[in-house]
Structure formats: C-alpha cells, structure tokens
Amino acid sequence: MRPRAPAPADGTPRTVLMCPGQGAYLPGALRHLRDVPAVAGVLRGVDAHSAAAGGTGTPVGPLLTDVGAPDPDRLLRTDPLAFDLATYAAVVACATVLLDLAIPPVDAVLGHSVGDLAALTVAGAVTLEQGVRLLHVRDRLLRDARLPAAGLLATDMPADLAADVLRVHGPPQVRIAARNAPAQTVLAGPADQLAAVRRTTRALGHRATPLTSRTAFHHPLLHEVHRAFRRVLRAQPVAPPTLAVYTTTAVRPARTAAELRAAAAAHLTEPMAFHRTLHAMRSAGCTTYLDSGPRALLSTLARTALPGCTTAAPSRTPADVDRIRHRLTTAHGDGRPHGRGPAAGSG
C-alpha cells in the first residue's frame, strides 16, 4: 500500500473515501479482485481472526468471491455474523485498493452507519483483527439482548415530511434513523410499527422500502447494547488515524481516542445526518467523494446532496484493477459525477 499523505493545507481540494454500511454486501463482489494481494490478505485475515475469536460460521472469502453465495436477505437470516463480517471485509478490501490507486491521494474517510468500523480500520485507528473481534462482540450483545423484531424502512420523503407523518400517524416507537438526502429519509422501529408506517407512507403517494437489516439501528431500542459495547470499546487501544475520520453523526472529524471509540458505536443509537456531514466536509475543502463499496450506494447520495462535486464508485461490480484505475482517471479527468446505482440505506 502506498504511504498515505497527511491532509493538505487549507484551500487545497481534498479527496474523501466513503465507507458504506450493510447495504454494501453483494455476493461475489470481489471475484475480479480476488488475486490482488491486498484484497486476498483482507479476506484471509478476516476469516483467520474470526476463527480465532470463536467463529464457526460461514467464511467470508467464498461469500465475496462466488456469485452463487447467498443473497443479503438469506445470509442475514441464516448467519447474521457472517453478513456483518462480509460487509466489513468488502468495504475494507475495496478501500485498500482505492488507497493504492487514487491520484490525488485520499485525505479523509467517511463512515456511513455500520461502515464507521470499516472507516476506522481504513484510517489505521483500529486493526483488522480489532474490527473482526468487535463485530463478534456486537453480534453476541445483539443476540443476548433478545430484541423484538425490528428494522429499517427507506422512504423518499424529506425529513420534515417524515417527521410530520410520524407525529400525526405514529406509531410511537418509530424514529427517524437517517437523513441521507433531500429525498431519502430512513425510519427505524419495531417491525409491526414499521409495517403500519409503510402502509401510511404509500397511501400518501410516497415510496417505502424495507432495508436488509438485522435490527433497528440508530434507535433507542439498542440503548443497552450501546452501553455494553461502549464499555468494551473503552478497553480497546486506538491509534492516531492516518486519515481524517468523519462520521454521519457529527460535522467535525473524530480526533481523540474517545471520539474515535464513540464513532465505532454510534450506529447503534445515534441518528445520522449524512447530507449535513457532506456539507460540512465540502466547507472544509472536500471536493471528490469516492465510494469504497461494491455498489454505488453513497456516491448516489453524495451526488444528490453536493451538486458540482465529483463523485465516483470505482469499485462497483464488475471491477478489476484496470477498470478501477480507469474509473478513477475518468472521474478526475472530466470533473463529472460517476458511479450510478441504488440509493443507500442505513446500518
């Protein structure tokens, strides 16, 4: 991996690497990159560290290199920990390739929901082994909590309208989990209440799509899980990051060890304001936003929120090293957005 340069002086355009959350899992997403040493190293490392942590489930290597692997819904039902590990591995592996190829080099990393842990790994604040072990701990905490069935619902409503719908129609435990874009608001809550909100939303003429998620991330329902996870994080060593680390729950980069640890747990209970973070980053000189997932999840949202900025999803499948390099060159060469794909969700 090429040494990472420090952030440029104020006034110099900055490049951001965006790390998506669980919407990034795609069967066989890394099949064209499986022989890249850095990618193979991430896949081997995740599986080895998972086995050392007591994991006996599905290895992530085959999930990310075989197009016949289980789809997201099936994998989440049958092996939620493997789903989490595969998502994490895919984003870290893609980010590793982009860090090597991006010209100009990347200056900052932005995590989206569960992607915060991948962002911390990419920035060197936590190791790959720590990331895997933390996902094992979080999986145990979620299972032990015996939470009611709950999830996430993506709507095309602006946040103000979504808030009005919830205030007028309820139900009482549904909350806004993410303000992703002017026309995408994600709701979280118990499954039965989300179903009622979905019916109301569609009756009002808006789209409402359930997201693949094991629970209602970014919701007070996970308060006790959040507290327990924070206690675990307090014992974790955190290194000074080599890239500025942003999250969707704050407008300034996380700098101290306490802030970096808090970022790893924020997705459990803290609501996201992706567009607000993007605008703060643009004010800080960030002009190019690269999606490190195998889909164009975050680049689509960033393009909507930041007209005029350069966005790209170089790792979107199918992608080998030559295609990624070409997409990066194209994105920087003409200044136009690249990387169209489905809108991102939460978690």
Secondary structure as the mmCIF struct_conf table of DSSP 4:
data_model
#
loop_
_struct_conf.conf_type_id
_struct_conf.id
_struct_conf.beg_label_comp_id
_struct_conf.beg_label_asym_id
_struct_conf.beg_label_seq_id
_struct_conf.end_label_comp_id
_struct_conf.end_label_asym_id
_struct_conf.end_label_seq_id
HELX_LH_PP_P HELX_LH_PP_P1 ARG A 2 ALA A 9
TURN_TY1_P TURN_TY1_P1 ASP A 10 GLY A 11
BEND BEND1 THR A 12 THR A 12
STRN STRN1 ARG A 14 CYS A 19
HELX_RH_3T_P HELX_RH_3T_P1 GLN A 22 ALA A 24
TURN_TY1_P TURN_TY1_P2 PRO A 27 ASP A 35
BEND BEND2 VAL A 36 VAL A 36
HELX_RH_AL_P HELX_RH_AL_P1 PRO A 37 ALA A 52
TURN_TY1_P TURN_TY1_P3 ALA A 53 GLY A 54
BEND BEND3 GLY A 57 GLY A 57
HELX_RH_AL_P HELX_RH_AL_P2 VAL A 60 THR A 65
TURN_TY1_P TURN_TY1_P4 VAL A 67 GLY A 68
BEND BEND4 ALA A 69 ALA A 69
HELX_LH_PP_P HELX_LH_PP_P2 PRO A 70 ASP A 71
HELX_RH_AL_P HELX_RH_AL_P3 PRO A 72 THR A 78
HELX_RH_AL_P HELX_RH_AL_P4 PRO A 80 LEU A 101
BEND BEND5 ILE A 103 PRO A 104
HELX_LH_PP_P HELX_LH_PP_P3 PRO A 105 VAL A 106
STRN STRN2 ALA A 108 GLY A 111
TURN_TY1_P TURN_TY1_P5 SER A 113 VAL A 114
HELX_RH_AL_P HELX_RH_AL_P5 GLY A 115 VAL A 122
TURN_TY1_P TURN_TY1_P6 ALA A 123 GLY A 124
BEND BEND6 ALA A 125 VAL A 126
HELX_RH_AL_P HELX_RH_AL_P6 LEU A 128 ALA A 145
TURN_TY1_P TURN_TY1_P7 ARG A 146 ARG A 146
HELX_LH_PP_P HELX_LH_PP_P4 LEU A 147 PRO A 148
BEND BEND7 ALA A 149 ALA A 149
STRN STRN3 ALA A 150 THR A 155
BEND BEND8 ASP A 156 MET A 157
HELX_RH_AL_P HELX_RH_AL_P7 ALA A 159 HIS A 169
TURN_TY1_P TURN_TY1_P8 PRO A 172 GLN A 173
STRN STRN4 ARG A 175 ALA A 181
TURN_TY1_P TURN_TY1_P9 PRO A 182 ALA A 183
STRN STRN5 GLN A 184 PRO A 190
HELX_RH_AL_P HELX_RH_AL_P8 ALA A 191 ALA A 203
TURN_TY1_P TURN_TY1_P10 LEU A 204 GLY A 205
STRN STRN6 ALA A 208 PRO A 210
BEND BEND9 ARG A 214 THR A 215
BEND BEND10 HIS A 218 HIS A 219
HELX_RH_3T_P HELX_RH_3T_P2 PRO A 220 LEU A 222
HELX_RH_AL_P HELX_RH_AL_P9 HIS A 223 ARG A 234
TURN_TY1_P TURN_TY1_P11 ALA A 235 ALA A 235
BEND BEND11 GLN A 236 GLN A 236
HELX_LH_PP_P HELX_LH_PP_P5 ALA A 239 PRO A 241
BEND BEND12 THR A 242 LEU A 243
STRN STRN7 ALA A 244 THR A 247
TURN_TY1_P TURN_TY1_P12 THR A 248 THR A 249
BEND BEND13 VAL A 251 ARG A 252
STRN STRN8 ALA A 254 ALA A 254
BEND BEND14 THR A 256 THR A 256
HELX_RH_AL_P HELX_RH_AL_P10 ALA A 257 THR A 269
HELX_LH_PP_P HELX_LH_PP_P6 GLU A 270 PRO A 271
STRN STRN9 MET A 272 MET A 272
HELX_RH_AL_P HELX_RH_AL_P11 PHE A 274 SER A 283
TURN_TY1_P TURN_TY1_P13 ALA A 284 GLY A 285
STRN STRN10 CYS A 286 ASP A 291
BEND BEND15 GLY A 293 ARG A 295
HELX_RH_AL_P HELX_RH_AL_P12 LEU A 297 ALA A 305
BEND BEND16 LEU A 306 LEU A 306
TURN_TY1_P TURN_TY1_P14 PRO A 307 GLY A 308
BEND BEND17 CYS A 309 CYS A 309
STRN STRN11 THR A 310 ALA A 312
TURN_TY1_P TURN_TY1_P15 PRO A 314 SER A 315
HELX_LH_PP_P HELX_LH_PP_P7 ARG A 316 ARG A 316
BEND BEND18 THR A 317 PRO A 318
HELX_RH_AL_P HELX_RH_AL_P13 VAL A 321 ASP A 334
HELX_LH_PP_P HELX_LH_PP_P8 PRO A 342 ALA A 344
#
